[in-house]
Amino acid sequence: MKKIIIAGGSGYIGQAFYQKYKKKYDIKILSRSFSSKKNYITALEACDVLINLAGEKIFPNRWTAKRREILINSRVEYSKKLLDKAKSLNINHYIQASAVTFYPFSENEIYTEDNSSIDGNNFSLELVKNWELQVKSSPIKNNSILRIGVVIGKNSSFLEPMKHLFKFGLGGMIGNGKQWISWIHIDDMVDIINFTIEKNINGPINVTSPNALTNEKMSQLIAKNLARPSFFHMPRSFYKILFGEASELLTEGHQIYPKLLIDKGYKFKFLFFDEAFKSSI
C-alpha cells in the first residue's frame, strides 16, 4: 500500500480524495496545528507520494496588498518551504495543485498543455506562474502540476452561492455571459489525482472537463434544473466595484482542454455540465 501525504488535505478536494481512497492508500494529512484525528500529522515524513493542495481561497476577497501577500505566502512560499523539507526525505512523486488561470483570459483561444509559455500582466496569472516555478527546483524525481478548473459538486464553494441566488430569483448571467468556464466535477477531480499516481504522469495536466461552457449557458442550465428564472443580470462594472481586480475571475474566462488526460486514456465520469450539476443538487 502506497503512503500518501497531503498538504492542505483538510480542504474540499483533499477530504474528497481521502474519503474515496483511504482504503487503497495509507493517507496522512499534513496539518499546521495539532489535530486529534489519527490520520493527521504535523511534520513532513518520507512517503511514496506528496500532494500539495495548500492555498488560501483566491475569491471572493478583494486583492488588497495584505490579501495578495497572504495568497502568495500560502502558495508560492509554502510550496518552496515544503519542497525544501522534502530534500532530505525519500519521496518518489510530487503532485502540486495549480489553476487554469495559468492561461490568459480569452473568448476565442482553446488552451492545452502545449501552451507552455504564457505572457500576462494580471495578478492571478502571475501568482500561478510563480507557484508552478517552485516545482522546477523540486528535489523529487517525478513531478506533476494539476491546473485545476472550477471544481463543482455537492457543497462546493462555487456552486452553493449560485444555487442560493437562483432559488431566490436572483440568478442570471454575469456581464455579457460570453466568458468561458472550464470546470471539473469533484468525482473526476479525485479520480484524476489517482490516475496521475497510477500512470505516474509528469508535467502540467489540465484538470477540466473537455466541455467548457459559457457563463450564459451555465446560467441557463442551472435555472432549468432548479426550475427558477434566469433574468437577473448585472454588468461587469458592478462586480468590479464589489470585488475590485478579483472580479476578473467572474467576468473573464478561458476554454481549457485536457489533452494530456485524454491522450493517456482517462475516462471522465462527468463530461457535460448539465449532468454534473444534477449530481450536485
Secondary structure as UniProt FT lines:
FT   STRAND          3..7
FT   TURN            8..10
FT   HELIX           12..21
FT   TURN            22..24
FT   STRAND          26..30
FT   TURN            38..39
FT   STRAND          40..41
FT   STRAND          47..52
FT   HELIX           65..72
FT   HELIX           73..77
FT   HELIX           78..86
FT   TURN            87..88
FT   STRAND          91..99
FT   HELIX           100..102
FT   STRAND          110..111
FT   TURN            113..114
FT   HELIX           123..133
FT   HELIX           134..137
FT   STRAND          142..148
FT   STRAND          150..152
FT   TURN            154..155
FT   TURN            157..158
FT   HELIX           159..167
FT   TURN            168..169
FT   TURN            175..176
FT   STRAND          180..181
FT   STRAND          183..185
FT   HELIX           186..199
FT   STRAND          203..207
FT   STRAND          213..214
FT   HELIX           215..226
FT   HELIX           236..243
FT   HELIX           244..247
FT   HELIX           248..251
FT   STRAND          255..256
FT   HELIX           259..264
FT   HELIX           273..278
FT   TURN            279..280
//
